[in-house]
Amino acid sequence: MVKTMNVESFNLDHTKVKAPYIRLAGTTEGAKGDVIHKYDLRFKQPNKAHMEMPALHSLEHLTAELIRNHHDSVVDLGPMGCQTGFYLTVLNDDSYEGILDTVEKTLKDVLEAEEVPACNEVQCGWAASHSLEGAKELAREMLAKKDEWNSVF
């Protein structure tokens, strides 16, 4: 038996999930009643595939910037260290269908992008590691399997 860990994703059996998917990974309620919803946006099958860093990095910049055009309560969107997906956190919005719609619109925006936002040494910590075409390919792959997003196992 695997020991229960403090980090939610460490308690997820990564051998049983079927990427791509979007799942609610957890919620945290603040002292004043605000609720943060954390979503697991899984692009690649854990331990079988991963996103190459330049493509992942550019997709992070693009989605972090563009998602805010479709959702007012985004707290953060950041990559997983394993390079298989992203975590999206939103404030006081528990609409799973709304999140699916937001992610779809954002990925469609990625396909239309002509440049990676903040892809320079002033605004980015590794400006040399980007691939707009790689980010678009990841977005295309995820969108092509949109019908699978709500099925985690």
Buried (B, 14 or more C-beta within 10 A) or exposed (E): EEEEEEEEBEEBEBEEBEBBBBBEBBEEEEEEEEEBBBBBBBBBBBEEEBBEBBBBBBBBBBBBBBBBEBBEBBEEBEBBEBBBBBBBBBEEBEEBEBBBEBBBBBBEBBEEBEEBBBBEEEEBEEBEBBBBEBBBBBBEBBBEEBEBBEEBE
